[in-house]
Structures are given as C-alpha cells and as structure tokens.
Amino acid sequence: MPIFSYRCKECNEITKVMHLIGEDLKDCPACKEENSLTKMLTKPYAQKKRAPTSSKTGDLTKKFIEENRKVLEQQKKEVREKTHDDT
C-alpha cells in the first residue's frame, strides 16, 4: 500500500498516510479543518528484485553435506579398525 503526503492549507502541517491509490484524505488530522488537505507529489517506492539465493544456498548445503559425509566415513573406518584390532 502506498504512502501519500498531504499538506494542510490552514496549519501547514504535513501528514503522511498509507491508503489505496483511489482514496483521498480531505480533513486535516492536526487542526481538524475540513477540506484543507492537498496531496503532495511523492516519490514512488519501487523494491528491487533480488536474485534467487536458494540455489546458491542449496549448492553450499550439498557441498557441506558431501564433505562431512566423507569425514564421517573416514571416522567410522578408523573406529572399526581400532575396535577390530583390540579383539
């Protein structure tokens, strides 16, 4: 929902309001004067689209799992060798 700025003709107060594009605020919330607000020009806010990061995160996770799987297999092998050598 966009944020609009209004200036009161009577008290010169600037009010920022969030509402739909087709709506207009007419009465000043500061001085309570009726039909005193004029909509000011405001810069539209455009959010930049971000590149999807899930593939990068997924790739890093897979790499981490594979590396640790190799370490785990090596540790299992060493434990087996120690336990079978002791018996």
LOFI-313122 format. One record per residue (C-alpha): residue number from 0; residue in one letter; x, y, z. Coordinates in steps of 0.001 Angstrom, whole numbers, plus 524288, in hexadecimal, padded with zeros to 5 digits. Layout:
BEGIN
- n/res/xx/yy/zz
- NUM/A/X/Y/Z;
...
***
This chain:
BEGIN
- n/res/xx/yy/zz
- 0/M/80000/80000/80000;
- 1/P/805CF/80D30/7FC34;
- 2/I/808C9/8183D/805A2;
- 3/F/803B4/825A6/801DE;
- 4/S/80774/832FD/8073F;
- 5/Y/7FD7D/83DB4/80959;
- 6/R/7FF6E/84C09/80D1E;
- 7/C/7F50A/8538A/8145E;
- 8/K/7F194/860DD/80E8D;
- 9/E/7EDFD/86613/81C01;
- 10/C/7F87C/8615F/8257B;
- 11/N/802F9/85D86/81B6D;
- 12/E/80484/85058/8223F;
- 13/I/80983/84522/819BF;
- 14/T/802A7/83835/81BF9;
- 15/K/80710/82B1B/816A0;
- 16/V/7FC62/82116/814AD;
- 17/M/7FC24/8134B/80F4E;
- 18/H/7F013/81087/806FF;
- 19/L/7EBA1/80B47/7F9E6;
- 20/I/7EE9E/81314/7ED9C;
- 21/G/7E065/816AA/7EAFD;
- 22/E/7DE27/81C3C/7F892;
- 23/D/7E081/82A55/7FCB2;
- 24/L/7E1C3/83071/80A1C;
- 25/K/7DA82/83D5E/80B2E;
- 26/D/7DA24/84179/8197F;
- 27/C/7E65C/84518/8211A;
- 28/P/7E8C2/83C27/82CC2;
- 29/A/7F126/846A9/83363;
- 30/C/7E83E/85290/83340;
- 31/K/7DB75/84B7B/82FCC;
- 32/E/7D8BE/85504/824A2;
- 33/E/7CFAB/84F28/81A58;
- 34/N/7D3CB/84E4B/80C03;
- 35/S/7E0ED/8548A/80EEB;
- 36/L/7EA60/84A03/80A67;
- 37/T/7F18F/84A2F/7FD78;
- 38/K/7F85E/83E00/7F8BA;
- 39/M/806E2/8404D/7F69F;
- 40/L/80F38/839DE/7EC5D;
- 41/T/81662/82E49/7F209;
- 42/K/820DE/825BE/7EC8A;
- 43/P/81BC0/81810/7EA11;
- 44/Y/82293/80D0B/7F11D;
- 45/A/82708/80200/7E85A;
- 46/Q/82CFB/7F616/7EE92;
- 47/K/83819/7F033/7E6DD;
- 48/K/836C3/7E1FB/7E374;
- 49/R/8412C/7D993/7E96A;
- 50/A/8479C/7CE4C/7E2B6;
- 51/P/8432A/7C154/7E84C;
- 52/T/84CBD/7BCE7/7F2B2;
- 53/S/846B8/7AFB2/7F54F;
- 54/S/84ED7/7A923/7EAB6;
- 55/K/85B6E/7AE96/7F057;
- 56/T/85761/7AAC2/7FE02;
- 57/G/85334/79D6B/7F945;
- 58/D/8601A/79B61/7F236;
- 59/L/867D4/79F39/7FE4A;
- 60/T/85FAE/79630/806BC;
- 61/K/861BB/78AB9/7FD7D;
- 62/K/87059/78D4F/7FD1E;
- 63/F/870EF/78DFB/80C08;
- 64/I/86954/78135/80D4D;
- 65/E/8721E/77A26/803A2;
- 66/E/87E88/77EDD/80A45;
- 67/N/87996/77ADD/8179E;
- 68/R/874C5/76DD9/81282;
- 69/K/882B8/76AC9/80E3D;
- 70/V/8880B/76ED3/81B9A;
- 71/L/87DD1/76674/8227C;
- 72/E/880F7/75A98/81A20;
- 73/Q/88F74/75C37/81D36;
- 74/Q/88C8F/75D2A/82BC9;
- 75/K/883FC/750FC/82B30;
- 76/K/88ECD/749B5/8243B;
- 77/E/898C5/74DAD/82EA3;
- 78/V/88F9F/74996/839B0;
- 79/R/88D2C/73C4E/8333A;
- 80/E/89BAB/73A17/831A8;
- 81/K/89E38/73D6A/83FF8;
- 82/T/89343/734EB/84522;
- 83/H/8969D/72947/83C6F;
- 84/D/8A507/72A60/83FA0;
- 85/D/8A239/72A2A/84E46;
- 86/T/89AC6/71D51/84DEE;
***
